[in-house]
Structures are given as C-alpha cells and as structure tokens.
Amino acid sequence: MFVPLQETVQPGIIDAAGYVITLGGILATALWLKFLAR
C-alpha cells in the first residue's frame, strides 16, 4: 500500500515545487520591473 502512495505523492510534490518556483519567479520579475520603473 505504501509504494503506490509514494509514486502518487512524489510527482505531486515535484509539481507543487515547480509551480511555487514559477510563481516566485513571476513575482520577483514583477517586483524588479516596478523597482526599475521608479
């Protein structure tokens, strides 16, 4: 029972991490552009 759980959970964690990194990159870029615009 543990093996299917791990196979299901690990890709989800990887997807979540990639999503957070992408969002963080977009936010960082937006803040940097605002900083430069001043």
Secondary structure, 3 states (H helix, E strand, C coil): CHHHHHHHHHHHHHHHHHHHHHHHHHHHHHHHHHHHHC
